[in-house]
Amino acid sequence: MADRQRSQAPARAAVAALLALLGVPSCGGRTAGAGPRTEVPEGLHATAPLSARELAPAPALAAPSSPGERSVRELGQRFRARLAHWIGEAKKLSHGKASAANVRVALCVRELGAGTDLVAERADEPQLPASNMKLATTAAALILLGAEARWVTPFEASAPFANGTLVGDLVVRAAGDPLCARSGPGAISGRLDEVARALRTAGLARIRGDLVLDEGTFQAPEPGPSWPDPSQRWAEYCALAGGFSANGGVLEAHVRAGAIGARAALSVQPAPHGLVESYDVRTTAGASVDVRVGATSRTATVRGSLGQALGEYEAEFAHPDPVELFGSLARAALQRQGIELAGRIRRARGTPRGVVLAELESRLADCLEAINADSRNGVADQLFLSLGHAVTGQGTRAAGARAVEQALARLGVSARGWRQVDGSGLSRENRVTARALCALLVGVLASDPATARLYRDSLAVMGEKGTLEERLRGTAAEGRVFAKTGWIAGVSALSGYAEPEGLRPCVFSILISYPSELGGLNTGVFKKLQDELVLLLFTDGA
């Protein structure tokens, strides 16, 4: 399969595809409705069966008639000079704790169309990728399942019902849907209201049994291997994944200052989240903020003080169990639509199939920006589990890793030195090479145009969008670099596409490892190094 794809999408087609993307807006819409599709089982579904899906070549559009020429030798010299400069700066700022001996920078820059590496330094050395791992998670989902892939979560009656009363349970089957809404978590309740209205239309008014969340083969929500220690598990970047979720497992607190000495107005979304609320933020004079958030297995906490001069403050934190979060939101949606639930929320596995009354549908396309542009870990890990479920039938990390391996093979990307244990890159056990990431980027670009466009447009944009919104504004790179950032303690990464005006487009990967205790170096040194290296791609060396 990988050989066939390479023959269909040569380097010239890769250039043509990227040029075709210039100026094309990303696909819109962040809300997917629910509607009965009883012929489709639960899960993340491909556009067509994997064995039948053809990856069509990109249209053969002409490359620029006179693209600028970069001097490979000169560009390499410039890269190495800037590396030496910034490693020297790291040594100064760390008082000698960082040096060329313990700072490893892996680089690969590949010019599209020319088929050559402009720069390759430690390009085949396995490195921690941090959130650059998300590039592989999203690429694998698109390559294996297609740009139109969707999650389908069925709501089933466990027994026949008459006169509006279901004497059995209402069973919801896990699909692994992160149920995220980039427009805000408040939209999630509306999505579930659509399902509840469909249930009412189907004649359901009373449920004498339970609301059963069947987690199927999805693993129980739990921290990934080598994730941060328990003291950080409340943070939004440690959000868990499982068969069900909402807002990628993250709660968002919105606080608005009131009169001095009075309680601030406060809300936590999505709601109801099923936890005991411990909320108390007082308004103080001035512009200081001391708002502490977090959640345990029983309680959500938002407490502290907010200066009146600041006006508003927002904070995010992880829900302890995304399955329980989904269940609380689903029960509330039933109540809002006047459907009585006599029983409780109950978790199960392997319940008998029932009659599908309604379905919740979400598009893969609608969660990609949350993963790549905004770097939402919980959404990425949900996709990783559901990708494993779609390809192998098991919603586990091991199955997700096997699915990514299939995608790498299809793209012709070497898996030497590659190890993926989660979808987000939070684990310190992940490994990739800069050359493999470049090959991955080229491979997705050379796939069918819809996939290539969706992938590129999901990335952060230098100076304009996502985690790159504040970087390199007012430079030649603004609006012309589409990339994924990455950071965990001791790791800084940036990989993506650069489209310099008048020069051939290229892909790049910059993976930096350094002593994890030197946290301040990421902003003070390594982001600046990445930005300088990216800007070097916007010159022909003249």
PLY file of the C-alpha trace (Angstrom):
ply
format ascii 1.0
element vertex 542
property float x
property float y
property float z
element edge 541
property int vertex1
property int vertex2
end_header
0.00 0.00 0.00
2.83 2.42 0.83
4.57 1.70 -2.50
1.36 2.36 -4.41
0.88 5.69 -2.68
4.42 6.82 -3.37
3.99 6.02 -7.06
0.75 7.98 -7.19
2.08 11.07 -5.43
5.59 12.03 -6.55
7.40 15.07 -5.32
5.98 17.30 -8.05
2.45 16.44 -6.99
3.37 17.31 -3.40
4.48 20.77 -4.51
1.36 21.19 -6.61
-0.88 20.20 -3.72
0.74 22.71 -1.38
0.50 25.49 -3.96
-3.15 24.63 -4.49
-3.73 25.14 -0.78
-2.45 28.70 -0.73
-5.29 31.08 -0.02
-7.87 28.35 0.48
-9.84 28.91 3.72
-10.18 26.11 6.23
-13.43 24.18 6.34
-15.92 25.82 8.66
-18.50 24.65 11.15
-17.91 23.44 14.66
-21.24 21.76 15.40
-22.42 18.35 14.24
-26.00 17.37 14.78
-27.47 14.08 15.96
-29.78 11.99 13.88
-30.73 8.34 13.66
-28.50 6.25 11.38
-29.36 2.80 12.58
-27.34 1.06 9.85
-24.05 2.39 11.27
-22.54 0.96 14.49
-20.86 3.06 17.13
-17.33 4.38 16.72
-15.14 6.51 14.50
-15.98 5.58 10.92
-14.00 5.84 7.71
-15.46 7.40 4.60
-15.08 3.97 2.93
-13.73 0.57 4.00
-9.97 0.77 4.49
-9.25 -1.93 1.91
-11.24 -0.11 -0.76
-10.26 3.49 -0.16
-8.06 4.98 -2.87
-5.69 7.81 -1.99
-5.98 9.87 -5.15
-3.00 11.91 -6.32
-3.09 15.66 -5.92
-3.92 17.68 -9.04
-0.85 18.36 -11.13
-0.76 22.15 -10.97
2.31 23.97 -12.18
5.04 24.99 -9.76
6.33 28.59 -9.86
8.09 29.14 -13.18
11.23 30.55 -11.56
11.39 29.46 -7.93
14.16 31.01 -5.88
17.14 28.80 -5.26
18.54 28.22 -1.81
22.16 27.34 -1.38
22.13 24.09 0.62
25.67 24.65 1.83
25.06 28.25 2.86
21.74 27.49 4.55
23.35 24.67 6.51
26.13 26.99 7.63
23.61 29.60 8.76
21.61 27.02 10.69
24.71 25.73 12.44
25.82 29.27 13.29
22.48 30.10 14.89
22.53 26.80 16.77
25.93 27.60 18.21
24.81 31.12 19.15
21.69 30.02 21.01
23.37 27.12 22.76
25.88 29.73 23.96
22.98 31.85 25.21
21.53 28.82 27.00
24.88 28.27 28.69
24.97 31.91 29.86
21.41 31.96 31.16
21.83 28.63 32.96
25.20 29.59 34.43
26.88 26.73 32.62
24.27 24.05 33.34
23.28 23.89 29.66
25.91 23.30 27.00
26.56 21.61 23.68
27.12 18.42 25.67
23.55 18.20 27.07
21.48 20.21 24.58
20.56 18.10 21.55
19.00 19.77 18.53
17.67 17.50 15.77
16.87 19.25 12.50
15.47 18.27 9.15
14.39 20.66 6.42
13.19 19.25 3.11
12.46 21.33 0.04
9.40 20.10 -1.80
9.85 19.42 -5.46
13.63 19.31 -5.33
13.58 16.10 -3.30
16.56 17.15 -1.21
17.19 17.87 2.44
18.32 21.45 2.82
19.46 20.77 6.38
19.87 17.52 8.29
21.45 17.54 11.75
20.85 14.53 14.00
17.83 13.95 11.77
17.74 10.20 12.45
18.30 10.42 16.20
15.16 9.45 18.18
13.96 12.37 20.30
11.10 13.22 22.62
8.52 14.98 20.43
6.25 16.55 23.09
3.09 17.79 21.32
4.61 17.25 17.87
3.28 13.71 18.44
-0.15 15.15 17.65
0.97 15.50 14.04
1.12 11.70 13.81
-2.18 11.13 15.65
-4.15 13.44 13.36
-2.32 12.34 10.21
-3.05 8.68 10.94
-6.76 9.37 11.45
-7.00 11.29 8.17
-4.94 8.83 6.14
-6.68 5.70 7.42
-10.24 7.02 7.75
-10.52 10.00 5.42
-11.41 13.66 5.67
-15.14 12.88 6.09
-14.71 10.43 8.98
-17.16 10.81 11.84
-17.96 9.45 15.29
-21.36 7.81 15.76
-22.63 7.33 19.34
-25.95 5.42 19.38
-28.64 5.71 22.08
-30.50 2.40 22.30
-33.61 1.12 24.03
-32.82 -2.15 25.79
-36.46 -3.26 25.53
-39.59 -2.33 23.56
-41.54 0.61 24.97
-45.14 1.72 24.67
-47.05 4.88 25.54
-43.75 6.73 25.91
-42.43 4.47 28.69
-39.25 2.41 28.38
-39.37 -0.27 31.06
-35.70 -1.12 30.50
-32.53 0.94 30.17
-31.42 3.61 27.74
-27.99 2.37 26.61
-25.39 4.68 25.12
-22.53 2.90 23.31
-19.05 4.37 23.47
-17.58 5.75 20.28
-14.59 7.60 21.77
-15.99 10.97 20.67
-14.09 13.84 22.40
-17.27 15.93 21.93
-15.29 19.13 21.67
-16.55 22.49 20.46
-13.90 25.07 19.57
-16.60 27.72 19.91
-16.81 26.94 23.63
-18.00 24.21 26.01
-21.46 25.74 26.23
-22.19 24.37 22.75
-21.89 20.80 24.01
-25.18 20.96 25.91
-26.86 22.03 22.69
-25.43 19.01 20.90
-26.85 16.68 23.54
-30.17 18.54 23.49
-30.45 17.60 19.81
-30.15 13.94 20.74
-32.70 14.29 23.54
-35.14 15.96 21.13
-34.66 13.08 18.71
-35.49 10.67 21.54
-38.70 12.60 22.26
-39.56 12.51 18.57
-39.08 8.72 18.71
-41.76 8.68 21.43
-39.61 8.38 24.56
-40.96 10.19 27.63
-40.03 7.98 30.61
-37.13 5.61 31.35
-37.92 3.19 34.16
-34.42 1.73 34.10
-30.97 3.33 34.06
-28.96 5.49 31.72
-26.27 2.92 30.86
-22.90 4.04 29.50
-21.49 0.99 27.73
-17.72 1.55 27.46
-17.28 -1.47 25.17
-13.62 -2.22 24.46
-12.41 1.27 25.37
-9.93 1.29 28.20
-10.92 2.96 31.46
-9.76 6.58 31.80
-6.32 6.61 33.39
-3.04 8.55 33.11
-0.72 7.49 30.33
2.73 5.95 30.81
5.28 8.41 32.21
2.81 11.27 32.44
3.52 14.08 34.95
3.40 13.17 38.63
0.08 13.17 40.55
0.56 16.76 41.75
-0.17 17.91 38.17
-3.06 15.59 37.37
-5.65 18.32 38.00
-4.24 20.42 35.12
-6.07 20.56 31.79
-3.06 19.12 29.96
-3.50 15.91 32.01
-7.14 15.44 30.95
-8.03 11.75 30.69
-9.58 9.88 27.77
-11.95 6.92 27.53
-15.00 5.65 25.70
-16.95 8.84 26.46
-15.92 12.44 27.03
-17.06 16.03 26.70
-14.92 19.06 25.92
-11.96 16.68 25.78
-12.36 16.03 29.52
-11.69 19.66 30.48
-13.73 22.04 32.67
-13.52 25.78 32.06
-14.06 28.28 34.89
-15.22 31.80 33.98
-14.98 34.40 36.76
-16.23 37.98 36.57
-15.40 40.54 39.27
-18.21 42.34 41.07
-18.30 44.91 43.86
-15.22 45.01 46.08
-15.67 42.51 48.92
-18.50 40.68 47.19
-18.43 37.31 45.54
-17.41 37.31 41.91
-19.84 35.86 39.37
-18.67 32.37 38.51
-19.60 29.55 36.16
-17.95 26.28 35.20
-18.66 24.71 31.82
-19.68 22.25 30.57
-22.34 21.82 33.22
-23.66 19.99 35.09
-20.37 18.18 35.55
-21.51 15.81 38.31
-19.10 17.02 41.01
-19.78 18.79 44.29
-19.17 22.49 43.76
-16.72 24.31 46.04
-16.88 27.81 44.54
-15.94 31.05 46.30
-14.00 33.83 44.56
-14.04 37.26 46.21
-13.61 40.58 44.44
-10.71 42.71 45.66
-9.38 46.15 44.79
-6.64 46.46 42.20
-5.59 44.07 39.45
-4.28 41.04 41.32
-5.53 37.52 40.71
-5.31 34.49 42.98
-7.84 31.99 41.64
-7.16 28.34 42.40
-8.92 25.63 40.41
-8.89 21.85 40.44
-10.97 18.72 40.85
-10.86 15.54 42.89
-12.98 12.44 42.38
-15.82 14.18 44.20
-15.32 17.97 44.18
-14.68 20.76 41.70
-12.93 23.74 43.30
-12.74 27.36 42.16
-11.68 29.60 45.05
-9.59 32.70 45.71
-9.74 36.35 44.75
-9.93 38.49 41.64
-9.03 42.16 41.33
-11.86 44.39 40.18
-9.58 46.14 37.70
-9.00 42.87 35.84
-12.69 42.38 35.22
-12.70 38.76 34.05
-10.55 35.67 34.42
-10.66 32.20 32.89
-8.98 28.97 33.98
-9.12 25.34 32.84
-8.74 22.10 34.75
-9.23 18.39 34.12
-12.37 16.54 35.12
-11.33 13.40 37.06
-13.43 11.10 34.85
-14.60 12.07 31.34
-17.08 9.18 31.27
-18.85 10.52 34.36
-18.79 14.01 32.83
-20.54 12.77 29.70
-23.12 10.90 31.76
-23.99 13.97 33.83
-24.43 16.08 30.71
-26.52 13.43 28.96
-28.86 13.04 31.95
-29.32 16.81 32.13
-30.19 16.94 28.43
-32.88 14.30 28.96
-34.31 16.34 31.82
-34.34 19.55 29.78
-36.37 17.80 27.09
-38.84 16.45 29.60
-37.67 12.82 29.55
-37.98 11.28 33.00
-35.13 9.04 34.18
-36.19 6.89 37.14
-32.90 5.04 37.50
-29.28 6.15 37.79
-26.26 6.55 35.56
-24.57 3.16 35.33
-21.37 2.08 33.58
-21.21 -1.31 31.85
-19.49 -3.30 29.12
-20.95 -5.71 26.58
-24.65 -5.00 27.06
-26.97 -6.67 24.50
-27.78 -4.66 21.40
-31.06 -2.79 21.46
-33.13 -0.62 19.17
-31.34 2.58 18.11
-33.58 5.55 18.88
-31.15 8.40 18.19
-27.48 9.05 17.53
-24.90 11.66 18.36
-22.64 12.37 15.39
-19.41 14.39 15.34
-16.98 14.96 12.47
-13.28 14.24 12.73
-12.72 17.48 10.80
-14.29 19.46 13.62
-11.76 18.41 16.26
-8.49 18.75 14.33
-7.88 22.42 15.10
-8.44 21.77 18.81
-5.63 19.20 18.60
-3.12 20.83 16.24
-3.74 24.56 16.55
-4.79 24.70 20.22
-2.83 21.60 21.39
-5.65 20.10 23.49
-4.19 16.92 24.98
-7.48 15.35 26.04
-8.91 15.65 22.54
-5.76 14.15 21.01
-5.84 11.17 23.37
-9.54 10.58 22.68
-8.72 10.48 18.97
-5.84 8.06 19.62
-8.11 5.62 21.46
-10.94 5.88 18.94
-8.50 5.44 16.05
-7.35 2.19 17.65
-10.99 1.17 18.05
-11.78 1.95 14.40
-8.81 0.02 13.03
-8.46 -2.93 15.45
-11.74 -3.00 17.41
-9.97 -2.15 20.67
-10.09 1.32 22.20
-6.67 1.13 23.85
-3.35 2.93 23.61
-1.69 -0.18 22.23
-4.32 -0.38 19.48
-3.87 3.33 18.73
-0.14 2.77 18.33
-0.79 -0.11 15.90
-3.09 2.10 13.85
-0.44 4.82 13.60
2.08 2.19 12.46
-0.31 1.27 9.64
-0.57 4.91 8.62
3.21 5.34 8.63
3.58 2.31 6.38
0.93 3.64 4.02
2.77 6.96 3.82
6.13 5.28 3.31
7.53 6.73 6.55
10.27 4.77 8.28
9.26 3.66 11.78
12.89 3.20 12.86
13.32 4.92 16.21
9.57 5.65 16.41
7.60 4.90 19.58
4.16 6.27 20.39
2.34 5.48 23.65
-0.27 8.27 23.73
-1.98 10.59 21.28
-0.94 13.90 22.79
2.83 13.62 23.28
2.59 14.17 27.03
4.36 10.89 27.80
8.13 10.90 28.17
8.22 7.46 26.54
7.34 8.75 23.06
10.13 8.91 20.46
10.30 10.19 16.88
12.99 11.43 14.51
13.05 14.78 12.75
13.42 13.03 9.39
10.37 10.84 10.05
8.24 13.87 10.96
9.29 15.59 7.73
8.43 12.46 5.76
5.05 12.33 7.53
4.30 15.93 6.59
5.28 15.34 2.97
3.19 12.18 2.84
0.01 13.80 4.10
0.51 16.70 1.73
0.81 14.26 -1.17
-2.43 12.45 -0.28
-5.79 13.48 -1.68
-6.42 17.25 -1.82
-9.22 17.28 0.77
-7.03 15.50 3.32
-4.02 17.70 2.59
-6.06 20.90 2.89
-7.77 19.83 6.11
-4.48 18.80 7.70
-2.62 21.97 6.82
-5.50 24.21 7.88
-5.72 22.46 11.26
-2.24 23.65 12.22
-1.29 26.76 14.15
-0.36 29.68 11.87
2.65 31.85 12.57
1.53 35.23 13.87
-2.16 34.46 13.31
-3.67 31.38 14.94
-3.41 28.94 17.81
-0.22 28.40 19.76
1.75 30.42 17.17
-0.52 33.45 17.23
1.97 35.68 19.05
5.15 34.50 17.30
6.95 36.21 14.39
4.28 38.81 13.83
5.29 41.44 11.31
7.89 39.18 9.67
7.99 37.39 6.33
6.85 34.22 8.14
3.56 35.68 9.34
0.70 33.77 7.78
3.08 31.57 5.78
4.16 28.98 8.35
1.72 26.22 9.36
3.15 24.21 12.22
2.73 22.33 15.48
4.43 23.53 18.63
5.52 21.23 21.44
6.78 21.55 25.00
7.21 19.38 28.05
9.91 19.83 30.67
13.24 19.47 28.87
11.74 19.36 25.36
10.89 22.08 22.84
9.66 21.27 19.33
8.32 22.90 16.19
7.46 21.06 12.96
5.39 22.01 9.95
5.19 23.65 6.53
6.81 26.91 5.37
5.60 28.69 2.24
8.08 31.50 1.48
7.03 33.86 -1.29
9.18 33.33 -4.36
10.87 30.22 -2.96
9.94 26.57 -3.03
7.77 25.48 -0.07
9.40 23.13 2.40
8.71 21.04 5.47
10.77 21.24 8.63
11.16 19.62 12.04
13.10 21.08 14.96
13.32 18.84 18.04
15.27 20.13 21.04
16.10 18.22 24.23
17.80 19.82 27.24
18.05 19.26 31.03
14.46 19.21 32.30
15.25 21.29 35.39
16.13 24.28 33.16
12.54 25.20 32.39
13.09 28.89 31.72
15.20 28.15 28.67
12.23 27.22 26.50
10.93 30.79 26.26
14.26 32.54 26.77
16.26 30.53 24.26
14.73 27.65 22.37
11.59 29.33 20.99
13.83 32.14 19.77
16.14 29.59 18.17
13.19 27.96 16.40
11.91 31.30 15.16
15.31 32.28 13.77
15.70 28.96 11.98
12.24 29.32 10.44
13.07 32.83 9.22
16.19 31.47 7.51
13.85 29.50 5.25
12.50 32.77 3.89
15.75 33.81 2.24
17.45 32.54 -0.90
20.87 33.09 0.60
21.70 36.01 -1.66
0 1
1 2
2 3
3 4
4 5
5 6
6 7
7 8
8 9
9 10
10 11
11 12
12 13
13 14
14 15
15 16
16 17
17 18
18 19
19 20
20 21
21 22
22 23
23 24
24 25
25 26
26 27
27 28
28 29
29 30
30 31
31 32
32 33
33 34
34 35
35 36
36 37
37 38
38 39
39 40
40 41
41 42
42 43
43 44
44 45
45 46
46 47
47 48
48 49
49 50
50 51
51 52
52 53
53 54
54 55
55 56
56 57
57 58
58 59
59 60
60 61
61 62
62 63
63 64
64 65
65 66
66 67
67 68
68 69
69 70
70 71
71 72
72 73
73 74
74 75
75 76
76 77
77 78
78 79
79 80
80 81
81 82
82 83
83 84
84 85
85 86
86 87
87 88
88 89
89 90
90 91
91 92
92 93
93 94
94 95
95 96
96 97
97 98
98 99
99 100
100 101
101 102
102 103
103 104
104 105
105 106
106 107
107 108
108 109
109 110
110 111
111 112
112 113
113 114
114 115
115 116
116 117
117 118
118 119
119 120
120 121
121 122
122 123
123 124
124 125
125 126
126 127
127 128
128 129
129 130
130 131
131 132
132 133
133 134
134 135
135 136
136 137
137 138
138 139
139 140
140 141
141 142
142 143
143 144
144 145
145 146
146 147
147 148
148 149
149 150
150 151
151 152
152 153
153 154
154 155
155 156
156 157
157 158
158 159
159 160
160 161
161 162
162 163
163 164
164 165
165 166
166 167
167 168
168 169
169 170
170 171
171 172
172 173
173 174
174 175
175 176
176 177
177 178
178 179
179 180
180 181
181 182
182 183
183 184
184 185
185 186
186 187
187 188
188 189
189 190
190 191
191 192
192 193
193 194
194 195
195 196
196 197
197 198
198 199
199 200
200 201
201 202
202 203
203 204
204 205
205 206
206 207
207 208
208 209
209 210
210 211
211 212
212 213
213 214
214 215
215 216
216 217
217 218
218 219
219 220
220 221
221 222
222 223
223 224
224 225
225 226
226 227
227 228
228 229
229 230
230 231
231 232
232 233
233 234
234 235
235 236
236 237
237 238
238 239
239 240
240 241
241 242
242 243
243 244
244 245
245 246
246 247
247 248
248 249
249 250
250 251
251 252
252 253
253 254
254 255
255 256
256 257
257 258
258 259
259 260
260 261
261 262
262 263
263 264
264 265
265 266
266 267
267 268
268 269
269 270
270 271
271 272
272 273
273 274
274 275
275 276
276 277
277 278
278 279
279 280
280 281
281 282
282 283
283 284
284 285
285 286
286 287
287 288
288 289
289 290
290 291
291 292
292 293
293 294
294 295
295 296
296 297
297 298
298 299
299 300
300 301
301 302
302 303
303 304
304 305
305 306
306 307
307 308
308 309
309 310
310 311
311 312
312 313
313 314
314 315
315 316
316 317
317 318
318 319
319 320
320 321
321 322
322 323
323 324
324 325
325 326
326 327
327 328
328 329
329 330
330 331
331 332
332 333
333 334
334 335
335 336
336 337
337 338
338 339
339 340
340 341
341 342
342 343
343 344
344 345
345 346
346 347
347 348
348 349
349 350
350 351
351 352
352 353
353 354
354 355
355 356
356 357
357 358
358 359
359 360
360 361
361 362
362 363
363 364
364 365
365 366
366 367
367 368
368 369
369 370
370 371
371 372
372 373
373 374
374 375
375 376
376 377
377 378
378 379
379 380
380 381
381 382
382 383
383 384
384 385
385 386
386 387
387 388
388 389
389 390
390 391
391 392
392 393
393 394
394 395
395 396
396 397
397 398
398 399
399 400
400 401
401 402
402 403
403 404
404 405
405 406
406 407
407 408
408 409
409 410
410 411
411 412
412 413
413 414
414 415
415 416
416 417
417 418
418 419
419 420
420 421
421 422
422 423
423 424
424 425
425 426
426 427
427 428
428 429
429 430
430 431
431 432
432 433
433 434
434 435
435 436
436 437
437 438
438 439
439 440
440 441
441 442
442 443
443 444
444 445
445 446
446 447
447 448
448 449
449 450
450 451
451 452
452 453
453 454
454 455
455 456
456 457
457 458
458 459
459 460
460 461
461 462
462 463
463 464
464 465
465 466
466 467
467 468
468 469
469 470
470 471
471 472
472 473
473 474
474 475
475 476
476 477
477 478
478 479
479 480
480 481
481 482
482 483
483 484
484 485
485 486
486 487
487 488
488 489
489 490
490 491
491 492
492 493
493 494
494 495
495 496
496 497
497 498
498 499
499 500
500 501
501 502
502 503
503 504
504 505
505 506
506 507
507 508
508 509
509 510
510 511
511 512
512 513
513 514
514 515
515 516
516 517
517 518
518 519
519 520
520 521
521 522
522 523
523 524
524 525
525 526
526 527
527 528
528 529
529 530
530 531
531 532
532 533
533 534
534 535
535 536
536 537
537 538
538 539
539 540
540 541
